[in-house]
Amino acid sequence: MEDPDPDVPLLARLARGDAAAARLLVAGKLPRVVGLANRMLRDTAEAEDVAQEAFVRVWRQARKWQPGRARFDTWLHTVVLNLCRDRLRRRRDVTSDTILESADPAPDAEATLMATEREESVAAAIAALPERQREAILLVHYQDLTGAAASEALGISVEALESLLARGRRTLRARLAQTGANDDT
């Protein structure tokens, strides 16, 4: 039997209008929600907008929430993915490849720059993946969802998720090898 959803009591309090429950829920979920949206959109302001819209939907859904149909965390990730997909479809321009140069006075500036470049290479390689592979990689490796939860959020079987992950990882390794950012991936 599946573990009970730890968010259900908080949702019940939220449904009764408990402001403290809303603060607790946002405090507990906001970093991961913004993180997922930021990785999908590569724009912090848009990620924050998506998070705000997702929590508005949580507030509206709280009274209708039916425990047992899906875990709340999985539902929330699905909402965030859908909001990000909508924004990505509406974008007219693709992300810019312009990197701003700035002097770093820290003694370890070169190492910081190399780490930043590697992170940017990885983020660009993930952003270039086909949509479903990118979503699978982000949910499993960056959001730490289980295979079952990620497959549920994507609306696919666990086997299909594993296939997406395998293809995505293969593509990432190849792209990162081309850029030289694949030293420990």
HELIX and SHEET records of a PDB file:
HELIX    1   1 VAL A    8  ALA A   15  1                                   8    
HELIX    2   2 ALA A   19  LEU A   41  1                                  23    
HELIX    3   3 THR A   44  GLN A   61  1                                  18    
HELIX    4   4 ALA A   62  LYS A   64  5                                   3    
HELIX    5   5 PHE A   72  ARG A   90  1                                  19    
HELIX    6   6 ALA A  109  ALA A  128  1                                  20    
HELIX    7   7 GLU A  131  ILE A  137  1                                   7    
HELIX    8   8 LEU A  138  TYR A  142  3                                   5    
HELIX    9   9 GLY A  147  LEU A  154  1                                   8    
HELIX   10  10 VAL A  158  THR A  179  1                                  22    
END                                                                             
